[in-house]
Amino acid sequence: MTEKNPADMPAPSSGEEIPEEIAVEMRRIAHDLSNALEIVVQTSYLLGTVELKAPATDWLRLLDSGVQKAMDLNLALRTFIKQHSSV
């Protein structure tokens, strides 16, 4: 799987906005994604507060890495929607 940089997302052409009904649905989905990610973020944090043995420590590092990528992508999505809609 190839990873794309959120900054590489194609933007609507200058002055073009996401249609309102699509922007509203995208915001709803992004909000629900944020709520789901919060559970993963908090679980990752709590796991980091206990002493883990290998290979669990490796799994926690993988989880932390995935959490950070997911948070970055969610932020990029929310920013993109905000910049390209009037809703």
Residue, then its C-alpha position, 0 to 999 in steps of 0.5 A: m500500500t502506498e501512502k499519500n501525503p495529505a498535502d498532496m490531496p487534489a483540491p477543487s480548482s480555485g474558488e470551487e467549493i464542495p457542494e453543501e450537501i456533500a460537505v455536511e456529510m463529510r463533516r459528519i463522517a469526519h466527526d464520527l471518525s474523530n470520536a472513534l479515534e479518540i478511543v484508540v488514542q486513549t487506549s494507546y496512552l493507557l497502554g503506555t502507562v503500564e509495563l509491557k514485555a516484548p513483543a507487546t512493546d513493539w506492538l505498542r510502538l506500531l499502535d502509536s505510529g498508526v494512531q499518529k498517522a490516523m490523527d494526521l489524516n483526520l486533521a488533513l481531512r477536516t482542514f480540507i473540508k473547512q477550506h473548501s466549503s462554506v458550511 
